[in-house]
Amino acid sequence: MESENDKLNPPEKPSAAPDWRGFAEIDQAIAENRLTEYRLRKSWSDPLARRLGIAIAITFAGFAAFVIIQDVF
């Protein structure tokens, strides 16, 4: 037998995927981070891309060191 409260407030139907309002941005950021991590790993496994990345990093570090030295002296 149903109580008076059950008649006024019927139970909600369970859904397959709950609606996580407010977490859509977090879910998208996690997905994008996985994609970025995959791209970085894929490019690091390519020898030419690895050499190019290291060369660019060394050039940038050298330029930063040059600017700092010129500023100090």
HELIX and SHEET records of a PDB file:
HELIX    1   1 GLU A    4  LEU A    8  1                                   5    
HELIX    2   2 ALA A   24  SER A   45  1                                  22    
HELIX    3   3 PRO A   47  VAL A   72  1                                  26    
END                                                                             
